[in-house]
Amino acid sequence: MQFKQIVGQAAIKQRLVNSINENRVSHAQLFLGPEGSGSLALAVAYAQYLCCLDKHDNDSCGECSSCRKYQKLMHPDLHFSYPFFAKHKDDTAVTFIEQWRDAFLANPYLGLDNWRGYLDAENKQANINIAECHQIIKKLSLKPFESDYKVLILWLPEYLDKEGNALLKIIEEPQPNTLFLLVAQNQDQILNTILSRTQLIKIPPVAYEEIKQHLIEEHHQTENAAAEIAYLCNGSLNEALFMLQQGSKSYHPLFVQWLRLCFGNKGIEVVGFVDQLSKMGRENQKNFIRYGISFLRECGLLLAGAGELVRLPAAELETAQKMAAILHLQSISAITAELEKAHYHVERNANPKIMFLDVSLQIVGFLKLKPTPQGDQYISR
């Protein structure tokens, strides 16, 4: 994995390159970023650059023997640890290394759900067990075999339970030229004893424009399709790629039609529309709701006089401006809250027909009765 293969994150890439070129490589680092931000890919690219035999100014060469092995995740001094679904108490990450290579090479932005799909997870809980901790200690106690550095990348240290304390000594006092890279999504779930021994590198979500350009250039999407996916994925390239696999759909006409039916309080037509939504399939329903939340947020920005922050294609912007004439900030806030609850219920397999009908009735009330906030509740006036 080379830095140039990672979408966006130019400032982070430069910081990582500078730390190596200026000989400021901390032996224990924590790459902290949301799913789909590229934090795992950045950790692998960083390790590859560190071990490259013919470094360029801002990236590894991609051609030397070290780079070729890194690109296949088969370098003898590169090790991985990650959550897995153990079938036996002695299982470690090495047991699943072939599946891990396949998963990462297919999608360097993968999340735990992607990883689960490569394993026979059944109903097991993912974790990093004590056997894996002992295996990490064993690996890092040895000198580098081929490179100047031995590197261990630990993905999702949140899944280290108290057994993770077994790693404290090796993290604090590693062998010379040993690099320990943790890649996490939730800082609050990491053992404090481990967190305090690492140098933190915060990875932001991928920028909207960078995702949009990537989808246009690498996945041959139209500008409108790329804009909508980039808009919905909230900075997660993993989510954007998943939405591509689901097939590009424009949720804008459908969502606006729903609001118009609710505003007109057209009961029979609303029921028919709800029946249509209930047959969309769970992932499309989630994306439809996410689009609605995002669209209403943009309408709210227009109402608040922050039109320069709105990120909508021209046609959708025109509709949002018209919708803003019949909406107000309180109703937007109330409808958004209902949609967020609906998204939660869709994820938990609620009956879609009942749920969408209930949300439709709530929207009718918010649009027609003009709710006024009272603490966390809304009342009509």
Order of alpha helices (4+ residues) and beta strands (2+ residues): alpha-beta-alpha-alpha-beta-alpha-alpha-alpha-beta-alpha-beta-alpha-beta-alpha-alpha-alpha-alpha-alpha-alpha-alpha-alpha-alpha-beta-beta
